[in-house]
């Protein structure tokens, strides 16, 4: 245990501690406990006997009994002298600790705690200000030695330099404390630094015993501290009472504040008034709340002060006259009344200033608007440059002036409002009233002047309007008569210069008659011209009379007197004679053209009917089929010869037509035939006779090739003529379809196939030759697609296909190559097999190749 000396304790040699207690050793002679309480020498006197006595149990018990009879140790239970003499370490140690606890620790008292807790609390308070010291117990908290040094430094700071100690050097710290305590405080060195540092948990009782020595060593200082604390406490109570007495300064603040709140210092501007309001709000926000708290605290302090004075045996505090709590309450009520009145005055004054600012701003706005509106109005009303204006401009000025008068009347309300606002600003004592009054007076004076100028300008404009109306009526009358007259002259000039185009004598005679009628009106036109020029002269005279300046041109017309005179001279002098000459020349030309028309018409009326007659005769020959085909052919060739012989008549007509074209004659009422019509008729006649001859020749060829008799040919013609309802020489699709139905064909697909055969060009019609071919196939025995297929089958040896070598072997080379077209698609074919069935049907139009 660290409580047992390791080398030397109290100047003794190292020996078992129980020997020092249980044996009478002359070297162990303590006179007192560490607490300073003396041990009873009589109690320990029997313990010390010479060494030669070997049986201590026989010699020592009386001394031990004497120790046990000491008055301080009478209550130690279960401790018998024999056990101590026998060296019972546990009992001996327990007795020692009990003695230490009774005499060194038990009497320690700090505030409400005692013994161990009191000693710990004392250590905590003494070491609290020191760095790296935290005393929580009597073992771990003391290992680094700083707590021991702190206790010594707290009471004897001159003995230890605490700031030089290091927490990481506990041995040095412990030895320093132990040596200083032993040297200067007479506290024995009971502990060993190495044992404390080397032990995980130092012995609590040993440290507590050693620390108690410090407590008793500094007990004198503790008593002085206690006395000082008592004095400080009394002084603190006295000072607190005096402070409470001095806290009665709230009334003075109230008395200073009420005059400030009752002051009524009106301001001229809103910012200044807002600053006063802000000061008042700051007073409420910053200054008053602490005073409210102070008032509340004052009542509490008064009661507390009286209580403390009574408890401390002092006389009760009686404030001076007027400083009672009730006086402060009454003063506070006056403060709140003044505060309320001040706030109401601030708000009322602020509203007044806001009203004044609003009115002033309203006055400035209305005045600025009015001044902006009147800007330039006086100059415009004084303007007298309307003498050069036209009637329309004067009327526009009058309308503009009327609009201005309406606007002026509308602005009367604004002027009255401006005056009313200025009056109200004066009544409310506006600080800038002089400038407002001056501006208002200026506006009113200007308003009166504008009214006078407006009336004068209206009179001047109305007078000028009447003068210009008279001139304007003359201008209008001039325009009403000059415009039609000018249009008449322009029309006359256009007519006289017109590049007339006529084609008949009647037309040129009509133009000559109209021209003669025009010349008969020139006298009246000249008189109208003189009247129009007189109106213009009257307008000019009136303008000069009234000092008015006429516009550069008549506002109603651009026709001036100079224009009228110029056009009149042009109509009368050069244009009328030129027109007479042109009409006479055109009349001579039309007489010549009429002779050409009659000549061409006579010849055309002979050629046209002749061509039409021949066309009808040829048509009858082809339809009626009189006689044999050879007779018809001979008859048609005779017609052809007659047509060729008639051609000189057409050539003569061409020569006459050339003369007509050169004379630019485009119509001829003497004949309905034109040269183009006759040419087309002649070409159609030649084409028709040639086509008809060709058809008859083809019919003969067909008849001979297919062995058709004359009766059959006539029957075919009769059938074709019957189906040809419009006698156009060809059958339409519907007409041919009726023919197929009569022959037993049915179905649109069959009709389309046959139609493609008889009309391979897709013209939509079936000629008589195609009709004969179709009818001959239907009525005669001819080759068919099936017969051709059977012939190919013979060449192929009854196979469904045929090869190219087989074709080349049986047919001529050119025809064999022609047949090599469609490959055979069947599964029984060989490479190079050809489909002769599809080829045969394609030959007869029954399928596509």
Helices and strands as residue ranges (DSSP letters): H 17-22, H 41-45, H 56-68, G 71-73, H 81-85, H 89-100, I 101-105, E 109-110, E 113-114, H 115-127, G 140-142, H 146-155, G 162-164, H 170-184, H 193-198, H 204-217, H 219-246, H 250-262, H 270-282, I 283-288, H 289-311, H 325-374, H 377-382, G 385-388, H 391-427, H 433-496, H 505-520, H 522-545, H 561-570, I 571-575, H 576-624, H 629-645, H 647-662, H 675-706, H 710-723, E 730-732, H 733-743, H 748-758, E 765-767, H 768-779, H 785-796, H 804-810, H 813-819, H 836-843
